[in-house]
Amino acid sequence: MLAKRLLLGAVLLISLFFGPWWLTVIIGLFGLIYFKNYYEVAVAALLFDLIYGSASASPWLPLPFFLSSVVLLLIVSPLRYRLWY
């Protein structure tokens, strides 16, 4: 299980730098659903916002991908528990 998680984290990081944004989102959602407490998606979203984000695009909502990934992590964790157990 740890090897799968590390492999998916590496794929998520590679897709962050070389893939389109929607591919990174799909891989992150898969990780959120498949693994328990997949915090790597929040780190990847923070990196995405810091590298590709623009502060002038949305001054009232800084780091939109990071904030949405944290919200998804908080929502998916209880739902995942109810679906799998």
Secondary structure as GFF3:
##gff-version 3
##sequence-region A 1 85
A	DSSP	alpha_helix	2	18	.	.	.	ID=ss1
A	DSSP	alpha_helix	21	34	.	.	.	ID=ss2
A	DSSP	alpha_helix	40	52	.	.	.	ID=ss3
A	DSSP	alpha_helix	64	84	.	.	.	ID=ss4
###
